Amino acid sequence: MIFSESLLEPPNDHVEVPITLENETTTPVGQVELRVTRQKCIKNVGLRR
């Protein structure tokens, strides 16, 4: 599995709705989810290395 791509887009296992830049900036919930998904991606990359 290539995790360099997972930093650009969150894994699909816990994100059902595709995240767009418009939804991220307009809704605070989207911003929180984006932050959480990015942290998960970074943690996954750190653990896999």
C-alpha positions as CSV (number, residue, x, y, z in Angstrom):
1,M,0.0,0.0,0.0
2,I,1.3,3.5,-0.9
3,F,0.8,5.9,2.0
4,S,2.1,9.0,0.3
5,E,-1.3,9.2,-1.4
6,S,-3.1,8.8,1.9
7,L,-1.7,12.1,3.0
8,L,-3.5,13.9,0.1
9,E,-6.8,12.0,0.5
10,P,-8.1,10.3,3.7
11,P,-8.7,6.5,3.6
12,N,-12.2,5.5,2.6
13,D,-12.8,3.2,5.5
14,H,-14.0,5.9,8.0
15,V,-14.9,8.6,5.5
16,E,-18.1,7.9,3.5
17,V,-18.7,11.3,2.0
18,P,-16.0,12.6,-0.3
19,I,-14.4,15.7,1.1
20,T,-14.1,18.8,-1.0
21,L,-12.3,22.0,-0.3
22,E,-15.7,23.9,-0.4
23,N,-17.2,21.6,2.3
24,E,-14.1,21.8,4.4
25,T,-14.0,25.6,4.7
26,T,-17.7,26.2,4.9
27,T,-18.6,23.8,7.7
28,P,-16.7,23.6,11.1
29,V,-17.5,19.9,11.2
30,G,-15.7,19.4,7.9
31,Q,-12.7,21.3,9.3
32,V,-12.6,19.0,12.4
33,E,-13.0,15.9,10.4
34,L,-10.3,17.0,8.0
35,R,-7.9,17.6,10.9
36,V,-8.7,14.2,12.4
37,T,-8.3,12.3,9.1
38,R,-5.0,14.1,8.5
39,Q,-3.7,13.1,11.9
40,K,-4.8,9.5,11.4
41,C,-2.9,9.5,8.0
42,I,0.2,11.0,9.6
43,K,0.1,8.4,12.4
44,N,-0.4,5.6,9.9
45,V,2.6,6.7,7.9
46,G,4.7,7.1,11.0
47,L,3.8,3.6,12.3
48,R,4.4,1.9,8.9
49,R,7.8,3.4,8.5
